[in-house]
Amino acid sequence: MAEGRDDDSLYKINEGDNVMLKRGDIYKAVQIQSKKKVVFEKQWFFLDNAVGHLYSTAFEIVSGGQLQPVKPKDVPSALPDTKEAGTDNRNIVDDGKSQKLTRDDIETLKEQGLKGQEIVQQLIDNSSTFRDKTEYAQDKYIKKKKKKYENTVTILKPTCRIMALMYHGREPGKICHLRYDTLAQMLTLANIHAGSKVLVFETCAGLVLGAVMERMGGYGSVIQMYPGGGPVRAGVENFGFPAHFHDTLHDFPFCHVNALLAGTLETSLKDPEAPHPDMAAKEQPKMEQPKMEQPKMEQPKMEQHDTPEDAENMETNATGEQRTDDERERGKDAKAELKRVKQEERRKKLAAAAAQLKGMNADGLVIASRFHPSSVLVCLLKFLSPSRPFVVYSQYKEPLIECFTKLKEQGGTVNLRLTDTWLRHYQVLPNRTHPMLLMSGGGGYLLSGITVSTESSGRTNSGEPVPKKQKLAES
């Protein structure tokens, strides 16, 4: 998503934007690129014609993989023009012989250029049992056929809710089965708002991190505490945030937290450059090896049997090998320089994140990880200011029970709550409103609380209250 646009362009699809494709209940994150083929739900098409249209526009896939906006008048009604319907479905037998059109006939209709709604109407006209079905059964039949034959796709603007729906529907294991309603509660319980400083420890493909950045709106600072060799931000890239959003994002390796707390973390320039003199000393003999072999190549020149042509060929070979050696040396120097530049960038990022953390004044903490959260929570709570909220997500309740017990024992937190969420969708239609039969089994568990200061001037080291001063007797 580029910067410097007018207000209207923010609601229009532009080339280079990260967008969400929707078809039914299926979502996919893509980037608008010219002449790039996109495969979505076993269909391929190009997104070039979508540029300039408003978000949430529905497009129809026509011949050649081109997108054509669907006009409101082209949207078919839920039921055909005729209102004939049966009273019950008891006498209808699903033997596969009620449809007169074969698969070859349907493919022929597609080749003739018929649209999806026209194919659905042909299926209705050639069905011998459609008129005998009840009104609700007819509606269900049309909805099923439209989903199969109508080639429409909707382009949406990425949001944390849509991203959570996409991940939960396609790859829930990547986000620890985090549901969108649970994610919304996490943002509320952690009091995420613009201008705050938030610590995020997550292994949910960057979904939680992107949701926090979206809620903050590019104001404040976010410090991602990551395990392993580097931060994972695949989900953040799909949001398509402007450049100034990324300026507020910092990352800090969790393995250096103890060193930072102990004051032994080195972020000076000496650390990254210290290995380079040793590496240069080790590589120096390798670079001199071709020079030591030169006397061996010159030995044939001392013999009288060599012709001038042989001498010229040997000189040419020596010159060629010398050039190859020079190219190798330049390649090694370039690699060493590139490595120094990368190490310098990592050092600067580490120093900037450490400067954010040294104040011990973070405004919130969000943890959503596949690792056991007990040690992570106890360690990161030290960076929060008093009276600041924190929230921990886990797919299972046992790790959070252990965290709850540990926080109760060591103190420093109040208003500890361990909750689970239950969500059920309802179909709301005339005379047929009922809960959905298929639903999510569970939305995970949340442990939330508020930090308090453990330092108190009114208590002694032993924990006993200081005795009151005795009043002097009035004379």
C-alpha positions in Angstrom: 0.0 0.0 0.0 1.7 3.1 -1.2 1.9 6.4 0.6 1.1 9.9 -0.6 -2.3 9.1 -2.2 -5.4 11.1 -2.1 -8.3 10.1 0.1 -10.3 8.4 -2.7 -7.4 6.2 -3.8 -7.3 4.6 -0.3 -10.6 2.9 -1.2 -9.5 1.9 -4.7 -7.5 -1.1 -5.8 -4.0 0.0 -7.0 -1.2 -2.0 -8.5 1.2 -3.3 -5.8 -1.6 -3.5 -3.1 -1.9 -6.5 -0.9 -5.6 -7.7 -1.2 -7.8 -10.6 -0.1 -9.7 -12.7 -2.6 -13.0 -14.1 -1.4 -15.2 -16.8 -3.0 -17.8 -18.1 -0.7 -16.2 -18.7 2.7 -12.7 -19.1 1.2 -10.1 -16.4 1.4 -6.6 -16.0 -0.2 -4.0 -13.2 0.2 -2.3 -12.0 -3.0 -0.6 -8.9 -4.3 -1.8 -7.0 -7.3 0.9 -7.5 -10.0 0.6 -6.8 -13.7 0.2 -9.8 -16.0 0.6 -12.3 -13.0 -1.6 -15.4 -13.2 -3.4 -16.1 -9.9 -4.8 -19.5 -9.1 -7.7 -19.5 -6.7 -10.1 -22.4 -6.1 -9.0 -24.3 -9.2 -9.5 -21.3 -11.4 -6.9 -19.0 -12.9 -7.2 -15.3 -13.8 -5.4 -12.0 -14.0 -5.9 -9.1 -11.6 -5.0 -6.3 -14.1 -8.6 -5.3 -14.7 -9.3 -4.9 -11.0 -7.0 -1.8 -10.7 -9.0 1.4 -10.3 -12.1 -0.3 -8.9 -13.3 0.1 -5.3 -12.6 -2.5 -2.7 -15.4 -5.1 -2.0 -16.2 -5.1 -5.7 -17.4 -8.5 -7.1 -15.8 -9.6 -10.4 -16.8 -12.3 -12.8 -14.1 -14.4 -14.5 -14.6 -14.3 -18.2 -12.8 -16.0 -21.1 -9.0 -15.5 -21.1 -8.9 -15.2 -17.3 -10.0 -11.6 -17.4 -12.0 -10.0 -14.6 -15.2 -8.1 -15.4 -17.1 -6.2 -12.6 -20.5 -7.7 -11.8 -23.3 -5.1 -12.2 -26.1 -5.1 -9.6 -28.7 -6.0 -12.2 -26.6 -9.1 -13.2 -27.0 -10.6 -9.7 -29.6 -13.3 -10.0 -32.4 -13.7 -7.5 -32.3 -16.4 -5.0 -35.3 -18.2 -6.6 -36.4 -18.5 -10.2 -39.3 -16.5 -11.6 -41.8 -19.4 -11.1 -43.2 -19.8 -7.6 -44.2 -23.5 -8.0 -43.0 -25.5 -5.1 -44.0 -28.8 -3.4 -45.3 -29.3 0.1 -42.7 -31.9 1.2 -39.7 -33.9 -0.1 -40.9 -37.4 1.0 -41.6 -38.7 -2.5 -38.4 -37.4 -4.0 -35.8 -40.1 -4.6 -32.2 -39.1 -5.2 -31.3 -41.7 -7.8 -29.2 -39.5 -10.0 -31.6 -39.6 -12.9 -33.5 -36.4 -12.2 -31.0 -34.2 -14.1 -31.3 -34.5 -17.9 -28.1 -32.5 -18.6 -24.9 -34.6 -18.6 -21.4 -33.4 -17.8 -20.6 -33.1 -21.5 -23.6 -30.9 -22.0 -22.6 -28.6 -19.2 -19.0 -28.3 -20.6 -20.6 -27.5 -24.0 -22.6 -24.7 -22.4 -19.4 -23.3 -20.9 -17.6 -23.4 -24.2 -20.5 -21.5 -25.8 -19.8 -18.6 -23.3 -22.8 -19.0 -21.0 -22.5 -17.3 -17.7 -22.8 -19.1 -14.4 -26.4 -17.9 -13.7 -27.5 -19.0 -17.1 -26.0 -22.5 -16.5 -27.8 -22.7 -13.2 -31.1 -21.7 -14.9 -30.5 -24.5 -17.5 -30.0 -27.0 -14.6 -33.2 -25.9 -13.0 -35.2 -26.2 -16.3 -33.8 -29.7 -17.0 -34.4 -31.1 -13.5 -37.5 -33.3 -13.2 -37.8 -33.0 -9.4 -37.1 -29.3 -8.9 -40.8 -28.3 -9.0 -41.7 -30.9 -6.4 -39.2 -29.7 -3.9 -40.2 -27.3 -1.1 -39.3 -23.7 -1.3 -36.5 -24.1 1.2 -35.1 -27.1 -0.7 -35.2 -25.2 -4.0 -33.3 -22.3 -2.4 -30.7 -24.7 -1.1 -30.4 -26.4 -4.5 -29.9 -23.0 -6.3 -27.3 -21.9 -3.7 -25.3 -25.1 -4.1 -25.3 -24.8 -7.9 -24.4 -21.1 -7.8 -21.4 -21.9 -5.7 -20.2 -24.5 -8.2 -20.8 -22.8 -11.5 -20.8 -19.0 -10.9 -17.2 -17.8 -11.5 -17.3 -14.7 -9.2 -14.6 -13.4 -6.9 -14.7 -10.5 -4.5 -11.6 -8.4 -3.7 -11.4 -7.1 -0.2 -9.0 -4.9 1.8 -6.9 -6.9 4.3 -8.0 -6.6 7.9 -7.0 -8.6 11.0 -10.5 -10.2 11.1 -10.3 -11.4 7.4 -6.7 -12.6 7.9 -7.7 -14.6 11.0 -10.6 -16.1 9.1 -8.3 -17.0 6.2 -5.7 -18.7 8.4 -8.2 -20.4 10.6 -10.1 -21.8 7.6 -7.1 -23.0 5.6 -4.1 -23.5 7.9 -5.2 -23.3 11.6 -2.1 -25.0 12.8 0.1 -22.1 11.7 -1.7 -19.8 14.1 -2.1 -22.2 17.0 -5.8 -22.5 16.2 -6.4 -18.9 17.2 -9.9 -17.8 16.3 -10.8 -14.3 15.3 -13.1 -13.6 18.3 -10.3 -14.7 20.6 -7.9 -12.4 18.8 -10.3 -9.5 19.3 -10.5 -10.2 23.0 -6.7 -10.3 23.2 -6.4 -6.8 21.6 -9.1 -5.5 24.1 -7.6 -7.1 27.2 -4.1 -5.9 26.4 -5.5 -2.3 25.8 -3.8 -1.9 22.5 -4.1 1.7 21.3 -2.2 4.3 19.3 0.9 5.7 21.0 1.6 2.8 23.4 4.6 0.6 23.6 3.7 -3.1 23.3 5.7 -6.3 23.6 4.6 -9.2 21.4 5.8 -12.7 21.7 4.1 -14.9 19.1 4.5 -17.9 16.8 1.3 -17.4 14.8 3.0 -16.5 11.4 2.8 -12.8 12.3 -1.0 -12.6 12.6 -1.0 -11.3 16.2 1.8 -8.9 15.4 -0.1 -7.6 12.4 -3.3 -7.2 14.4 -1.4 -5.2 17.0 0.1 -2.9 14.4 -3.2 -2.4 12.7 -4.9 -1.4 16.0 -2.0 1.1 16.8 -2.3 2.7 13.4 1.4 3.5 13.0 1.7 5.4 16.2 3.8 4.2 19.2 6.2 1.3 19.1 6.0 -2.5 18.9 8.8 -4.8 20.1 8.6 -8.3 18.7 10.4 -10.8 21.0 11.2 -13.7 18.7 12.6 -17.2 19.4 15.1 -18.8 17.0 17.3 -17.2 14.4 14.9 -14.5 13.1 11.4 -13.0 13.4 8.6 -14.5 11.3 6.4 -11.9 9.6 4.6 -13.6 6.8 1.3 -12.4 8.1 2.5 -8.9 8.5 3.5 -8.6 4.9 -0.1 -9.7 3.8 -1.5 -6.7 5.6 0.3 -4.3 3.2 1.1 -1.6 5.8 2.6 1.7 4.7 6.3 2.3 5.2 5.8 4.4 8.4 4.1 1.4 10.1 7.3 -0.6 9.8 9.3 2.3 11.3 7.6 1.6 14.6 8.4 -2.1 14.6 11.4 -3.4 16.4 12.6 -7.0 17.0 14.7 -8.4 19.8 15.9 -12.0 20.2 14.4 -13.7 23.3 17.8 -15.4 23.9 19.3 -12.1 24.8 16.7 -11.0 27.4 18.7 -12.3 30.4 21.8 -10.5 29.2 19.8 -7.3 28.8 18.3 -7.7 32.3 21.8 -8.4 33.8 23.3 -5.4 31.9 25.8 -7.5 30.1 24.4 -7.1 26.6 26.9 -5.7 24.1 25.5 -3.6 21.4 28.7 -1.6 20.6 30.5 -1.6 17.2 33.3 -3.9 18.5 31.1 -7.0 18.6 30.2 -7.4 15.0 33.7 -6.4 13.7 35.7 -8.4 16.1 35.7 -11.7 14.1 36.8 -10.0 10.9 40.5 -9.7 11.6 40.7 -13.4 12.5 38.8 -14.3 9.4 41.1 -12.2 7.3 44.1 -13.9 8.9 42.7 -17.3 8.2 41.9 -16.5 4.6 45.3 -14.9 3.8 47.2 -18.2 3.3 44.5 -19.4 0.9 44.8 -16.3 -1.1 48.6 -16.7 -1.4 48.6 -20.3 -2.6 48.4 -19.5 -6.3 51.5 -17.3 -5.9 53.5 -20.1 -4.3 52.7 -22.4 -7.3 54.1 -19.9 -9.8 57.7 -21.3 -9.7 56.4 -24.7 -10.7 54.8 -23.2 -13.8 58.1 -21.5 -14.7 60.2 -24.6 -14.5 59.5 -25.7 -18.1 60.9 -22.4 -19.4 64.4 -23.5 -18.3 64.4 -26.5 -20.6 65.8 -26.1 -24.2 63.2 -28.3 -25.8 60.3 -25.8 -25.4 59.3 -23.8 -28.5 58.4 -20.1 -28.4 54.7 -21.1 -29.1 54.7 -23.2 -25.9 56.2 -20.4 -23.9 53.5 -18.0 -25.2 50.7 -20.5 -24.3 52.1 -20.9 -20.8 52.3 -17.2 -20.3 48.7 -16.9 -21.5 47.6 -19.6 -19.1 49.4 -18.0 -16.2 47.8 -14.6 -17.0 44.3 -16.3 -17.2 44.8 -18.0 -13.8 46.0 -14.8 -12.3 42.8 -13.0 -13.5 40.8 -15.9 -12.0 42.6 -15.5 -8.7 41.9 -11.7 -8.8 38.2 -12.3 -9.4 38.1 -14.8 -6.5 39.8 -12.3 -4.3 37.3 -9.6 -5.3 34.4 -12.0 -4.8 35.7 -12.8 -1.3 36.2 -9.1 -0.5 32.6 -8.4 -1.7 31.2 -11.2 0.4 33.1 -10.0 3.5 31.9 -6.4 2.9 28.3 -7.6 2.5 28.6 -9.6 5.7 29.9 -6.6 7.5 27.0 -4.5 6.3 24.5 -7.1 7.4 26.1 -7.4 10.8 26.1 -3.6 11.2 22.4 -3.5 10.3 21.6 -6.3 12.9 23.7 -4.4 15.5 21.8 -1.2 14.9 18.4 -3.0 15.1 19.5 -4.8 18.3 20.7 -1.5 19.8 17.4 0.3 18.9 15.3 -2.5 20.4 17.5 -2.7 23.5 17.1 1.1 24.0 13.3 0.6 23.9 13.4 -2.2 26.5 15.9 -0.6 28.9 13.3 1.8 30.2 11.2 -1.0 31.6 8.2 1.0 30.8 6.2 -1.0 28.3 2.5 -0.5 28.2 1.3 -4.0 27.3 2.3 -7.6 26.7 0.8 -10.1 24.3 1.9 -13.7 24.2 0.5 -16.3 21.7 3.0 -19.1 21.2 3.2 -22.8 20.7 5.9 -22.9 23.4 5.2 -23.2 27.1 4.4 -19.6 28.2 5.4 -19.9 31.9 9.1 -18.9 31.6 8.4 -16.4 28.8 5.7 -14.6 30.8 7.7 -14.3 34.0 10.7 -13.0 32.1 8.8 -10.4 30.0 6.6 -9.1 32.8 9.7 -7.3 34.1 9.7 -4.9 31.2 6.1 -3.7 32.0 5.4 -0.6 34.0 3.0 -1.0 37.0 -0.7 -1.0 36.3 -0.2 -2.3 32.8 -2.3 -5.2 31.2 -1.0 -8.4 29.8 -2.7 -11.3 28.0 -1.5 -14.9 27.2 -3.1 -17.2 24.7 -2.8 -20.9 24.6 -4.7 -23.6 22.8 -4.7 -25.7 26.0 -5.6 -24.6 29.5 -3.0 -26.6 31.4 -0.1 -24.3 30.6 -2.2 -21.3 31.6 -3.2 -22.9 34.9 0.5 -23.3 35.7 1.1 -19.6 34.8 -1.8 -18.6 37.0 -0.4 -20.5 40.0 3.1 -19.2 39.5 1.9 -15.6 39.3 -0.2 -16.0 42.4 2.8 -17.3 44.3 5.4 -14.7 43.3 3.0 -11.7 43.4 3.2 -8.5 41.3 0.0 -9.0 39.5 -3.7 -8.5 40.2 -7.0 -9.2 38.5 -5.8 -12.6 37.1 -8.5 -14.2 35.0 -8.4 -17.5 33.1 -11.2 -17.6 30.5 -12.2 -19.6 27.4 -14.4 -18.4 24.6 -17.3 -20.1 22.9 -18.7 -18.9 19.6 -21.6 -20.2 17.5 -22.9 -18.9 14.2 -26.6 -18.6 13.5 -28.5 -18.7 10.2 -31.0 -15.9 10.2 -33.6 -16.3 7.5 -37.4 -16.1 7.4 -39.0 -19.1 9.1 -35.6 -20.9 9.3 -33.4 -19.2 11.9 -31.3 -21.8 13.7 -27.7 -22.4 14.9 -25.3 -23.7 12.3 -24.7 -27.4 12.5 -21.0 -27.1 11.9 -19.1 -25.0 14.4 -15.6 -24.5 15.9 -15.1 -26.8 18.9 -13.1 -24.3 20.9 -11.4 -20.9 20.7 -8.5 -21.5 23.1 -7.9 -20.0 26.5 -6.8 -16.6 27.7 -4.9 -15.6 30.8 -5.1 -11.9 31.5 -4.1 -9.6 34.4 -2.6 -6.3 35.5 0.9 -5.7 36.9 1.5 -3.9 40.2 4.6 -2.6 41.9 6.1 -4.9 44.4 8.2 -2.2 46.1 6.6 -0.7 49.2 8.1 1.8 51.5 5.8 0.8 54.3 7.2 -2.7 54.8 10.5 -4.1 56.1 12.7 -6.7 54.3 11.0 -9.5 56.2 7.6 -8.5 54.8 6.2 -7.3 58.2 4.6 -3.9 58.4 6.6 -1.1 59.9 5.5 -0.4 63.5 3.7 2.9 64.0 5.6 5.6 65.8 4.5 6.1 69.3 3.1 9.5 70.2 5.0 11.5 72.7 3.1 12.2 75.9 2.0 15.7 76.1 3.6 17.5 79.0 
